[in-house]
Amino acid sequence: MTKKKRKKKLRVGVLLIYVLIFWIVFVFGKGFFRNYLLHRKIAQLDHEIQAVRMRNEQIRQDIARFNSPEYIERVAREELGLVKPGEIKYIITEVSPEP
């Protein structure tokens, strides 16, 4: 075999190795990048889930407070003007001085 043919085969072999390396990097790189993006999305969703859980807990506490007898009585007295049986409601009004 002549030197020219050996060099040509060597070049083809090197080119095939480069193509194979490029293909491997491309295939695995694409997979790693996709995996990276999925991990970022999972972290974002975990953060959102934690925020929703905290908000749910706050709403549960509000519901418990709104259903408490003390809160219901306070709203009935202050906002609706209701009184308990046997109580008398007094209304105090301001009298403006006459000019």
JOZI-V624346 format. One record per helix or strand. SS is the DSSP state (A for helix, B for strand). FROM is the first residue (numbers start at 0). TO is the last residue. If there is no record, write none. Layout:
ss:SS from:FROM to:TO
ss:SS from:FROM to:TO
This chain:
ss:A from:2 to:65
ss:A from:68 to:77
